[in-house]
Amino acid sequence: MLIVGREIGQSVIIGDIVKDTVLQIGPKLRLAIDAPKYFSISQVKQNGSNQDKLKRGTRNIGSATLIGEFIKVTILPTESGLLRFAIDTPKEITIFLEEMYIGKRLAKSQNVHSL
């Protein structure tokens, strides 16, 4: 499990295909999840027995969300301007801060062009 703190407008890239972005809607910080259509997104109930299907959009602080079969994101409340969330995935799935992911892609493209 990885715990990440992000400010408004910052994102995390999970497994090269899921993007979680911190948004401010009114006074609340929320997490927007951008995933391929074939990934199911469901809210994990506190008792763990049932899951409600969610439409693509924002997630509330304190909620846990299952993305696909293997990615679980839990929003952690905080008193600062950051939104903290825990990402629980199998160790084979990579997680990047968006700015590091972009830097990695730029470095790869520059290496390809220099050959």
N, CA, C and O atoms as a GROMACS GRO file, in nm:
protein
  460
    1MET      N    1   0.084  -0.117   0.000
    1MET     CA    2   0.000   0.000   0.000
    1MET      C    3   0.089   0.123   0.000
    1MET      O    4   0.190   0.129   0.071
    2LEU      N    5   0.051   0.221  -0.080
    2LEU     CA    6   0.124   0.347  -0.091
    2LEU      C    7   0.030   0.460  -0.050
    2LEU      O    8  -0.082   0.468  -0.099
    3ILE      N    9   0.076   0.548   0.038
    3ILE     CA   10  -0.004   0.664   0.077
    3ILE      C   11   0.057   0.786   0.009
    3ILE      O   12   0.177   0.812   0.022
    4VAL      N   13  -0.026   0.860  -0.064
    4VAL     CA   14   0.018   0.973  -0.145
    4VAL      C   15  -0.056   1.098  -0.102
    4VAL      O   16  -0.176   1.092  -0.072
    5GLY      N   17   0.012   1.211  -0.099
    5GLY     CA   18  -0.051   1.341  -0.076
    5GLY      C   19  -0.040   1.423  -0.203
    5GLY      O   20   0.069   1.438  -0.258
    6ARG      N   21  -0.149   1.476  -0.251
    6ARG     CA   22  -0.151   1.556  -0.374
    6ARG      C   23  -0.230   1.683  -0.351
    6ARG      O   24  -0.324   1.685  -0.272
    7GLU      N   25  -0.191   1.789  -0.420
    7GLU     CA   26  -0.262   1.916  -0.413
    7GLU      C   27  -0.364   1.923  -0.526
    7GLU      O   28  -0.366   1.837  -0.614
    8ILE      N   29  -0.447   2.025  -0.524
    8ILE     CA   30  -0.549   2.044  -0.626
    8ILE      C   31  -0.483   2.050  -0.764
    8ILE      O   32  -0.387   2.123  -0.784
    9GLY      N   33  -0.535   1.972  -0.856
    9GLY     CA   34  -0.484   1.967  -0.993
    9GLY      C   35  -0.374   1.865  -1.015
    9GLY      O   36  -0.339   1.838  -1.130
   10GLN      N   37  -0.318   1.808  -0.911
   10GLN     CA   38  -0.212   1.709  -0.925
   10GLN      C   39  -0.272   1.569  -0.940
   10GLN      O   40  -0.382   1.541  -0.892
   11SER      N   41  -0.197   1.482  -1.008
   11SER     CA   42  -0.247   1.348  -1.039
   11SER      C   43  -0.147   1.240  -1.003
   11SER      O   44  -0.030   1.266  -0.978
   12VAL      N   45  -0.199   1.118  -1.001
   12VAL     CA   46  -0.120   0.997  -0.985
   12VAL      C   47  -0.158   0.905  -1.101
   12VAL      O   48  -0.276   0.892  -1.134
   13ILE      N   49  -0.058   0.842  -1.162
   13ILE     CA   50  -0.082   0.747  -1.271
   13ILE      C   51  -0.060   0.607  -1.215
   13ILE      O   52   0.045   0.578  -1.157
   14ILE      N   53  -0.160   0.520  -1.232
   14ILE     CA   54  -0.153   0.383  -1.181
   14ILE      C   55  -0.155   0.288  -1.299
   14ILE      O   56  -0.249   0.286  -1.378
   15GLY      N   57  -0.049   0.207  -1.309
   15GLY     CA   58  -0.043   0.105  -1.413
   15GLY      C   59  -0.046   0.158  -1.554
   15GLY      O   60  -0.092   0.087  -1.644
   16ASP      N   61  -0.002   0.278  -1.579
   16ASP     CA   62   0.004   0.342  -1.712
   16ASP      C   63  -0.133   0.368  -1.775
   16ASP      O   64  -0.138   0.421  -1.886
   17ILE      N   65  -0.244   0.334  -1.707
   17ILE     CA   66  -0.374   0.353  -1.772
   17ILE      C   67  -0.480   0.418  -1.684
   17ILE      O   68  -0.583   0.462  -1.736
   18VAL      N   69  -0.459   0.427  -1.556
   18VAL     CA   70  -0.555   0.490  -1.466
   18VAL      C   71  -0.494   0.619  -1.413
   18VAL      O   72  -0.379   0.620  -1.368
   19LYS      N   73  -0.571   0.727  -1.418
   19LYS     CA   74  -0.524   0.857  -1.369
   19LYS      C   75  -0.620   0.907  -1.262
   19LYS      O   76  -0.740   0.920  -1.286
   20ASP      N   77  -0.566   0.933  -1.144
   20ASP     CA   78  -0.643   0.989  -1.032
   20ASP      C   79  -0.599   1.133  -1.013
   20ASP      O   80  -0.480   1.160  -0.994
   21THR      N   81  -0.694   1.227  -1.018
   21THR     CA   82  -0.663   1.369  -1.010
   21THR      C   83  -0.741   1.433  -0.896
   21THR      O   84  -0.860   1.406  -0.879
   22VAL      N   85  -0.673   1.516  -0.817
   22VAL     CA   86  -0.738   1.588  -0.706
   22VAL      C   87  -0.808   1.711  -0.764
   22VAL      O   88  -0.749   1.791  -0.836
   23LEU      N   89  -0.935   1.725  -0.729
   23LEU     CA   90  -1.017   1.839  -0.771
   23LEU      C   91  -1.074   1.909  -0.650
   23LEU      O   92  -1.089   1.849  -0.543
   24GLN      N   93  -1.107   2.036  -0.667
   24GLN     CA   94  -1.181   2.106  -0.563
   24GLN      C   95  -1.316   2.142  -0.620
   24GLN      O   96  -1.324   2.211  -0.721
   25ILE      N   97  -1.420   2.094  -0.556
   25ILE     CA   98  -1.556   2.123  -0.597
   25ILE      C   99  -1.622   2.192  -0.479
   25ILE      O  100  -1.652   2.128  -0.378
   26GLY      N  101  -1.643   2.322  -0.492
   26GLY     CA  102  -1.689   2.401  -0.378
   26GLY      C  103  -1.580   2.398  -0.272
   26GLY      O  104  -1.463   2.414  -0.304
   27PRO      N  105  -1.616   2.379  -0.147
   27PRO     CA  106  -1.515   2.376  -0.042
   27PRO      C  107  -1.448   2.239  -0.024
   27PRO      O  108  -1.355   2.227   0.056
   28LYS      N  109  -1.494   2.137  -0.096
   28LYS     CA  110  -1.444   2.001  -0.075
   28LYS      C  111  -1.339   1.961  -0.176
   28LYS      O  112  -1.346   1.996  -0.294
   29LEU      N  113  -1.240   1.885  -0.128
   29LEU     CA  114  -1.143   1.821  -0.216
   29LEU      C  115  -1.198   1.684  -0.253
   29LEU      O  116  -1.251   1.613  -0.168
   30ARG      N  117  -1.185   1.648  -0.380
   30ARG     CA  118  -1.235   1.519  -0.427
   30ARG      C  119  -1.134   1.457  -0.522
   30ARG      O  120  -1.042   1.524  -0.569
   31LEU      N  121  -1.151   1.330  -0.548
   31LEU     CA  122  -1.061   1.258  -0.637
   31LEU      C  123  -1.138   1.214  -0.760
   31LEU      O  124  -1.237   1.142  -0.750
   32ALA      N  125  -1.092   1.257  -0.878
   32ALA     CA  126  -1.151   1.215  -1.005
   32ALA      C  127  -1.071   1.096  -1.057
   32ALA      O  128  -0.948   1.099  -1.056
   33ILE      N  129  -1.140   0.994  -1.102
   33ILE     CA  130  -1.076   0.873  -1.153
   33ILE      C  131  -1.102   0.863  -1.302
   33ILE      O  132  -1.218   0.859  -1.346
   34ASP      N  133  -0.994   0.858  -1.380
   34ASP     CA  134  -1.004   0.842  -1.525
   34ASP      C  135  -0.947   0.706  -1.559
   34ASP      O  136  -0.826   0.684  -1.547
   35ALA      N  137  -1.034   0.614  -1.601
   35ALA     CA  138  -0.992   0.477  -1.632
   35ALA      C  139  -1.061   0.434  -1.761
   35ALA      O  140  -1.164   0.489  -1.798
   36PRO      N  141  -1.003   0.334  -1.830
   36PRO     CA  142  -1.069   0.284  -1.951
   36PRO      C  143  -1.210   0.232  -1.921
   36PRO      O  144  -1.239   0.191  -1.809
   37LYS      N  145  -1.296   0.235  -2.022
   37LYS     CA  146  -1.435   0.195  -2.004
   37LYS      C  147  -1.450   0.050  -1.958
   37LYS      O  148  -1.548   0.016  -1.892
   38TYR      N  149  -1.355  -0.035  -1.994
   38TYR     CA  150  -1.367  -0.176  -1.956
   38TYR      C  151  -1.330  -0.200  -1.810
   38TYR      O  152  -1.346  -0.312  -1.761
   39PHE      N  153  -1.280  -0.099  -1.738
   39PHE     CA  154  -1.253  -0.112  -1.595
   39PHE      C  155  -1.382  -0.080  -1.518
   39PHE      O  156  -1.442   0.025  -1.538
   40SER      N  157  -1.422  -0.171  -1.432
   40SER     CA  158  -1.537  -0.138  -1.347
   40SER      C  159  -1.486  -0.051  -1.233
   40SER      O  160  -1.375  -0.069  -1.183
   41ILE      N  161  -1.568   0.044  -1.192
   41ILE     CA  162  -1.536   0.131  -1.080
   41ILE      C  163  -1.651   0.118  -0.981
   41ILE      O  164  -1.766   0.149  -1.014
   42SER      N  165  -1.620   0.073  -0.861
   42SER     CA  166  -1.725   0.053  -0.762
   42SER      C  167  -1.679   0.100  -0.626
   42SER      O  168  -1.561   0.090  -0.591
   43GLN      N  169  -1.774   0.150  -0.549
   43GLN     CA  170  -1.744   0.195  -0.414
   43GLN      C  171  -1.748   0.076  -0.320
   43GLN      O  172  -1.839  -0.006  -0.326
   44VAL      N  173  -1.647   0.068  -0.233
   44VAL     CA  174  -1.640  -0.041  -0.137
   44VAL      C  175  -1.716   0.002  -0.012
   44VAL      O  176  -1.685   0.104   0.049
   45LYS      N  177  -1.814  -0.076   0.025
   45LYS     CA  178  -1.891  -0.046   0.147
   45LYS      C  179  -1.805  -0.067   0.269
   45LYS      O  180  -1.711  -0.148   0.266
   46GLN      N  181  -1.834   0.004   0.376
   46GLN     CA  182  -1.756  -0.009   0.499
   46GLN      C  183  -1.759  -0.151   0.554
   46GLN      O  184  -1.659  -0.199   0.608
   47ASN      N  185  -1.874  -0.219   0.542
   47ASN     CA  186  -1.882  -0.356   0.594
   47ASN      C  187  -1.820  -0.457   0.499
   47ASN      O  188  -1.805  -0.574   0.534
   48GLY      N  189  -1.785  -0.413   0.378
   48GLY     CA  190  -1.716  -0.499   0.283
   48GLY      C  191  -1.804  -0.599   0.212
   48GLY      O  192  -1.753  -0.678   0.132
   49SER      N  193  -1.935  -0.599   0.237
   49SER     CA  194  -2.019  -0.703   0.178
   49SER      C  195  -2.073  -0.666   0.040
   49SER      O  196  -2.075  -0.750  -0.050
   50ASN      N  197  -2.117  -0.544   0.022
   50ASN     CA  198  -2.176  -0.502  -0.105
   50ASN      C  199  -2.094  -0.391  -0.168
   50ASN      O  200  -2.022  -0.318  -0.101
   51GLN      N  201  -2.108  -0.381  -0.300
   51GLN     CA  202  -2.043  -0.273  -0.372
   51GLN      C  203  -2.148  -0.204  -0.458
   51GLN      O  204  -2.230  -0.271  -0.522
   52ASP      N  205  -2.146  -0.071  -0.460
   52ASP     CA  206  -2.236   0.004  -0.545
   52ASP      C  207  -2.159   0.050  -0.667
   52ASP      O  208  -2.048   0.100  -0.656
   53LYS      N  209  -2.219   0.032  -0.785
   53LYS     CA  210  -2.157   0.080  -0.908
   53LYS      C  211  -2.158   0.232  -0.905
   53LYS      O  212  -2.256   0.294  -0.863
   54LEU      N  213  -2.049   0.292  -0.949
   54LEU     CA  214  -2.038   0.438  -0.955
   54LEU      C  215  -2.021   0.481  -1.099
   54LEU      O  216  -1.959   0.411  -1.178
   55LYS      N  217  -2.074   0.596  -1.132
   55LYS     CA  218  -2.048   0.655  -1.261
   55LYS      C  219  -1.911   0.722  -1.254
   55LYS      O  220  -1.863   0.754  -1.146
   56ARG      N  221  -1.851   0.744  -1.368
   56ARG     CA  222  -1.725   0.813  -1.370
   56ARG      C  223  -1.746   0.954  -1.315
   56ARG      O  224  -1.845   1.020  -1.348
   57GLY      N  225  -1.657   0.998  -1.232
   57GLY     CA  226  -1.671   1.130  -1.173
   57GLY      C  227  -1.589   1.141  -1.047
   57GLY      O  228  -1.485   1.077  -1.035
   58THR      N  229  -1.634   1.222  -0.955
   58THR     CA  230  -1.555   1.248  -0.835
   58THR      C  231  -1.586   1.150  -0.724
   58THR      O  232  -1.691   1.086  -0.724
   59ARG      N  233  -1.494   1.139  -0.632
   59ARG     CA  234  -1.510   1.052  -0.516
   59ARG      C  235  -1.500   1.136  -0.390
   59ARG      O  236  -1.421   1.230  -0.386
   60ASN      N  237  -1.576   1.106  -0.290
   60ASN     CA  238  -1.578   1.182  -0.165
   60ASN      C  239  -1.465   1.140  -0.071
   60ASN      O  240  -1.417   1.027  -0.074
   61ILE      N  241  -1.424   1.236   0.011
   61ILE     CA  242  -1.324   1.207   0.114
   61ILE      C  243  -1.381   1.101   0.208
   61ILE      O  244  -1.497   1.109   0.247
   62GLY      N  245  -1.299   1.004   0.244
   62GLY     CA  246  -1.341   0.897   0.333
   62GLY      C  247  -1.388   0.773   0.260
   62GLY      O  248  -1.409   0.670   0.324
   63SER      N  249  -1.406   0.780   0.129
   63SER     CA  250  -1.457   0.664   0.056
   63SER      C  251  -1.343   0.575   0.006
   63SER      O  252  -1.231   0.621  -0.015
   64ALA      N  253  -1.374   0.449  -0.013
   64ALA     CA  254  -1.281   0.355  -0.074
   64ALA      C  255  -1.342   0.310  -0.206
   64ALA      O  256  -1.461   0.279  -0.214
   65THR      N  257  -1.259   0.306  -0.310
   65THR     CA  258  -1.306   0.274  -0.444
   65THR      C  259  -1.222   0.162  -0.503
   65THR      O  260  -1.100   0.164  -0.493
   66LEU      N  261  -1.288   0.066  -0.565
   66LEU     CA  262  -1.220  -0.042  -0.634
   66LEU      C  263  -1.223  -0.011  -0.783
   66LEU      O  264  -1.330   0.010  -0.841
   67ILE      N  265  -1.104  -0.008  -0.845
   67ILE     CA  266  -1.090   0.021  -0.988
   67ILE      C  267  -1.044  -0.108  -1.054
   67ILE      O  268  -0.935  -0.158  -1.024
   68GLY      N  269  -1.126  -0.162  -1.143
   68GLY     CA  270  -1.095  -0.293  -1.199
   68GLY      C  271  -1.102  -0.397  -1.088
   68GLY      O  272  -1.182  -0.384  -0.996
   69GLU      N  273  -1.019  -0.498  -1.098
   69GLU     CA  274  -1.020  -0.604  -0.998
   69GLU      C  275  -0.913  -0.587  -0.891
   69GLU      O  276  -0.926  -0.642  -0.782
   70PHE      N  277  -0.807  -0.510  -0.922
   70PHE     CA  278  -0.690  -0.514  -0.837
   70PHE      C  279  -0.647  -0.382  -0.776
   70PHE      O  280  -0.553  -0.380  -0.696
   71ILE      N  281  -0.710  -0.271  -0.810
   71ILE     CA  282  -0.667  -0.140  -0.760
   71ILE      C  283  -0.772  -0.087  -0.662
   71ILE      O  284  -0.888  -0.072  -0.697
   72LYS      N  285  -0.729  -0.060  -0.540
   72LYS     CA  286  -0.818  -0.003  -0.439
   72LYS      C  287  -0.760   0.130  -0.394
   72LYS      O  288  -0.644   0.137  -0.353
   73VAL      N  289  -0.840   0.235  -0.402
   73VAL     CA  290  -0.799   0.370  -0.362
   73VAL      C  291  -0.889   0.415  -0.248
   73VAL      O  292  -1.011   0.417  -0.261
   74THR      N  293  -0.828   0.451  -0.136
   74THR     CA  294  -0.903   0.497  -0.020
   74THR      C  295  -0.864   0.641   0.009
   74THR      O  296  -0.746   0.671   0.027
   75ILE      N  297  -0.962   0.731   0.012
   75ILE     CA  298  -0.939   0.872   0.040
   75ILE      C  299  -0.920   0.889   0.190
   75ILE      O  300  -1.003   0.843   0.268
   76LEU      N  301  -0.812   0.956   0.229
   76LEU     CA  302  -0.783   0.978   0.370
   76LEU      C  303  -0.804   1.125   0.404
   76LEU      O  304  -0.747   1.211   0.337
   77PRO      N  305  -0.885   1.155   0.504
   77PRO     CA  306  -0.907   1.296   0.540
   77PRO      C  307  -0.780   1.357   0.598
   77PRO      O  308  -0.702   1.289   0.664
   78THR      N  309  -0.762   1.485   0.572
   78THR     CA  310  -0.648   1.558   0.624
   78THR      C  311  -0.690   1.702   0.650
   78THR      O  312  -0.788   1.749   0.591
   79GLU      N  313  -0.619   1.771   0.735
   79GLU     CA  314  -0.656   1.909   0.766
   79GLU      C  315  -0.575   2.010   0.685
   79GLU      O  316  -0.599   2.130   0.694
   80SER      N  317  -0.480   1.963   0.605
   80SER     CA  318  -0.401   2.055   0.523
   80SER      C  319  -0.466   2.073   0.387
   80SER      O  320  -0.577   2.024   0.364
   81GLY      N  321  -0.398   2.142   0.297
   81GLY     CA  322  -0.449   2.162   0.162
   81GLY      C  323  -0.425   2.043   0.070
   81GLY      O  324  -0.459   2.047  -0.048
   82LEU      N  325  -0.367   1.937   0.125
   82LEU     CA  326  -0.342   1.818   0.046
   82LEU      C  327  -0.459   1.720   0.058
   82LEU      O  328  -0.530   1.719   0.158
   83LEU      N  329  -0.477   1.640  -0.042
   83LEU     CA  330  -0.568   1.527  -0.034
   83LEU      C  331  -0.479   1.404  -0.026
   83LEU      O  332  -0.399   1.380  -0.116
   84ARG      N  333  -0.493   1.328   0.079
   84ARG     CA  334  -0.414   1.206   0.096
   84ARG      C  335  -0.501   1.088   0.060
   84ARG      O  336  -0.619   1.082   0.094
   85PHE      N  337  -0.440   0.993  -0.011
   85PHE     CA  338  -0.513   0.870  -0.040
   85PHE      C  339  -0.417   0.753  -0.042
   85PHE      O  340  -0.299   0.766  -0.074
   86ALA      N  341  -0.470   0.638  -0.006
   86ALA     CA  342  -0.394   0.514  -0.004
   86ALA      C  343  -0.427   0.436  -0.130
   86ALA      O  344  -0.544   0.420  -0.166
   87ILE      N  345  -0.322   0.387  -0.196
   87ILE     CA  346  -0.339   0.307  -0.318
   87ILE      C  347  -0.289   0.167  -0.286
   87ILE      O  348  -0.173   0.148  -0.250
   88ASP      N  349  -0.377   0.070  -0.300
   88ASP     CA  350  -0.343  -0.069  -0.272
   88ASP      C  351  -0.353  -0.147  -0.403
   88ASP      O  352  -0.462  -0.164  -0.457
   89THR      N  353  -0.238  -0.195  -0.453
   89THR     CA  354  -0.232  -0.270  -0.578
   89THR      C  355  -0.134  -0.385  -0.562
   89THR      O  356  -0.053  -0.386  -0.470
   90PRO      N  357  -0.141  -0.483  -0.653
   90PRO     CA  358  -0.036  -0.584  -0.654
   90PRO      C  359   0.099  -0.517  -0.685
   90PRO      O  360   0.102  -0.412  -0.751
   91LYS      N  361   0.208  -0.574  -0.640
   91LYS     CA  362   0.339  -0.510  -0.656
   91LYS      C  363   0.381  -0.497  -0.801
   91LYS      O  364   0.471  -0.418  -0.831
   92GLU      N  365   0.320  -0.570  -0.893
   92GLU     CA  366   0.355  -0.562  -1.035
   92GLU      C  367   0.301  -0.434  -1.101
   92GLU      O  368   0.349  -0.396  -1.208
   93ILE      N  369   0.205  -0.369  -1.040
   93ILE     CA  370   0.145  -0.249  -1.097
   93ILE      C  371   0.223  -0.127  -1.050
   93ILE      O  372   0.238  -0.105  -0.929
   94THR      N  373   0.272  -0.047  -1.145
   94THR     CA  374   0.352   0.070  -1.110
   94THR      C  375   0.262   0.189  -1.077
   94THR      O  376   0.151   0.202  -1.130
   95ILE      N  377   0.311   0.274  -0.989
   95ILE     CA  378   0.239   0.395  -0.949
   95ILE      C  379   0.338   0.511  -0.961
   95ILE      O  380   0.449   0.505  -0.907
   96PHE      N  381   0.298   0.617  -1.031
   96PHE     CA  382   0.383   0.734  -1.050
   96PHE      C  383   0.307   0.861  -1.015
   96PHE      O  384   0.188   0.872  -1.042
   97LEU      N  385   0.377   0.958  -0.956
   97LEU     CA  386   0.325   1.093  -0.953
   97LEU      C  387   0.324   1.140  -1.098
   97LEU      O  388   0.415   1.106  -1.173
   98GLU      N  389   0.224   1.217  -1.138
   98GLU     CA  390   0.211   1.252  -1.279
   98GLU      C  391   0.336   1.321  -1.334
   98GLU      O  392   0.378   1.292  -1.446
   99GLU      N  393   0.396   1.410  -1.255
   99GLU     CA  394   0.514   1.481  -1.305
   99GLU      C  395   0.632   1.386  -1.328
   99GLU      O  396   0.713   1.409  -1.419
  100MET      N  397   0.644   1.281  -1.249
  100MET     CA  398   0.750   1.182  -1.269
  100MET      C  399   0.718   1.095  -1.391
  100MET      O  400   0.809   1.056  -1.465
  101TYR      N  401   0.592   1.064  -1.411
  101TYR     CA  402   0.549   0.983  -1.524
  101TYR      C  403   0.579   1.056  -1.655
  101TYR      O  404   0.629   0.996  -1.750
  102ILE      N  405   0.548   1.184  -1.659
  102ILE     CA  406   0.574   1.265  -1.779
  102ILE      C  407   0.724   1.271  -1.804
  102ILE      O  408   0.768   1.258  -1.919
  103GLY      N  409   0.805   1.291  -1.698
  103GLY     CA  410   0.949   1.293  -1.712
  103GLY      C  411   1.004   1.162  -1.765
  103GLY      O  412   1.096   1.161  -1.847
  104LYS      N  413   0.948   1.050  -1.718
  104LYS     CA  414   0.990   0.918  -1.764
  104LYS      C  415   0.960   0.901  -1.913
  104LYS      O  416   1.043   0.850  -1.988
  105ARG      N  417   0.843   0.944  -1.955
  105ARG     CA  418   0.804   0.932  -2.096
  105ARG      C  419   0.891   1.021  -2.184
  105ARG      O  420   0.929   0.981  -2.294
  106LEU      N  421   0.923   1.143  -2.136
  106LEU     CA  422   1.011   1.233  -2.211
  106LEU      C  423   1.150   1.172  -2.227
  106LEU      O  424   1.207   1.175  -2.335
  107ALA      N  425   1.202   1.116  -2.120
  107ALA     CA  426   1.335   1.053  -2.125
  107ALA      C  427   1.336   0.937  -2.223
  107ALA      O  428   1.432   0.920  -2.298
  108LYS      N  429   1.230   0.857  -2.224
  108LYS     CA  430   1.222   0.745  -2.318
  108LYS      C  431   1.220   0.795  -2.462
  108LYS      O  432   1.289   0.740  -2.548
  109SER      N  433   1.139   0.899  -2.488
  109SER     CA  434   1.129   0.949  -2.625
  109SER      C  435   1.260   1.013  -2.670
  109SER      O  436   1.293   1.003  -2.788
  110GLN      N  437   1.334   1.077  -2.582
  110GLN     CA  438   1.461   1.136  -2.619
  110GLN      C  439   1.565   1.028  -2.646
  110GLN      O  440   1.648   1.044  -2.735
  111ASN      N  441   1.562   0.919  -2.572
  111ASN     CA  442   1.654   0.808  -2.599
  111ASN      C  443   1.626   0.743  -2.732
  111ASN      O  444   1.719   0.704  -2.802
  112VAL      N  445   1.500   0.731  -2.769
  112VAL     CA  446   1.463   0.670  -2.896
  112VAL      C  447   1.510   0.758  -3.010
  112VAL      O  448   1.562   0.707  -3.110
  113HIS      N  449   1.492   0.891  -3.000
  113HIS     CA  450   1.529   0.982  -3.107
  113HIS      C  451   1.681   0.997  -3.122
  113HIS      O  452   1.729   1.032  -3.229
  114SER      N  453   1.755   0.971  -3.015
  114SER     CA  454   1.899   0.989  -3.022
  114SER      C  455   1.972   0.869  -3.082
  114SER      O  456   2.091   0.878  -3.110
  115LEU      N  457   1.902   0.758  -3.103
  115LEU     CA  458   1.967   0.639  -3.159
  115LEU      C  459   1.990   0.650  -3.307
  115LEU      O  460   2.044   0.558  -3.368
   0.00000   0.00000   0.00000
